[in-house]
Amino acid sequence: MKRLKDLIRDMDKPLLWVTVLLFIFGLLNIVTASSKAVVLRYNTPLYNYFFKQLAPLLVGIVVTIIVIQIPTRKYRFWGALGFFAISGALAYLSLYGTFHKGSKNWIAIPGFGTFQPSEFAKPVMIVCLALLFELFYKKLRTKGVNHYDMIAVILFVGCVFPAIVFFQKDLGTMIILFTIFASMFFVSPILKVEKLKTIGIGALLVFCAACIIIGKTGSLLTASQLSRFDFFDPCADYENGGYQICNGFIAINDGSLLGVGIGNSKQVSYIPESHTDSVFAIVAEEYGFLFSTVIFFAYLFVLKRITSLATKANTLRGKYICFGVAIYIFLHILVNLGGLFGVMPLTGVPLPFLSYGGSFTLSLILALAMVQRVHIETKNQKIKIASSY
């Protein structure tokens, strides 16, 4: 118990408290953001989604307590276990899963609801890549040596999840997974010339694969996915797919400077699933521009804090884990708000801390707990060095 108290004491408190406050606000906001859906659409109690979201948050506390006690040097076992478990779950869904909202990415667990393995693929892939970069670091930085066997392993680990998710028709999650890998690949210890060669070969292989898929199916994307790329003037195509983004515009505009007040949103009746990927529109409408700006600054603080911890980490795996988690959170913010603001396709990607979703919430908490573990090890290492003088 004393050791656990010491670990909690050594956590990065600014990051901890800001993320806790964001999770609490997101939980409370779900009540109003889902009010019309639970009462009118599904005929369930008003606090239905509140309690459903509360459950993964409570589980997340337990997950955090466990994760901060596991040294990152032991992540090899847990990373490998997670990689094969998630790969197996994703492969099972691809073969035997059923389509839900256009994609096969949900596993129904009787008595517990649904589980989305692709959400946990993100922190698992970050850990696996970080460990490989550390394991191969010296060899990858040595010139005049053939590195392509190690690069092949890295490419396999980084591409297997996005490839499987692509065939599950989950475009948003595939984009997030692949971009996390691409970002970590660019900052990896692989020599620049080998990165360029790998990118060239990879682009050629993707082009050939795309040609084969188009030749067999007639299209690389489904009709539903293709329709999402017509996002430039959503209000002009209100009846045929633009209604969600257009109503989001109306909600943000109605919010003005100070908002219409908590529980007074009108667009919550018109925005489909307003408590998930369009939750920020309800926040902007009810709380206004000023409070929305506070949310933006909170996001910037979280990202800045994690990248700062990455630069201070005393291990390569720690640096790459923190960097990967920062990219993970940034991409979810970018893709969600980019779709909501009409500057990129709306892909159904949840917004960190605010969107309803058990699998994503647990995945995010797991990623943040890993960052805290890296910080704990860095802090303890500095204490040991200081005490030795």
Secondary structure, DSSP 8 states (H G I E B T S, - for coil): -HHHHHHHHHS-HHHHHHHHHHHHHHHHHHHHHTHHIIIIIS---TTHHHHHHHHHHHHHHHHHHHHTTS-GGGHHHHHHHHHHHHHHHHHHHHHH---BTTB---EEETTTEEE-HHHHHHHHHHHHHHHHHHHHHHHHH-TTS--HHHHHHHHHHHHHHHHHHHHTT-HHHHHHHHHHHHHHHHTSSS-HHHHHHHHHHHHHHHHHHHHHHHHHHS-SS-HHHHHTT--SSGGGGGGGTTHHHHHHHHHHHHHTTT-S-TT--SGGGTSTTTTTTTHHHHHHHHHHHHHHHHHHHHHHHHHHHHHHHHHH-SSHHHHHHHHHHHHHHHHHHHHHHHHHTTSS-------TTTS--HHHHHHHHHHHHHHHHHHHHHHHHHHHHHHH-
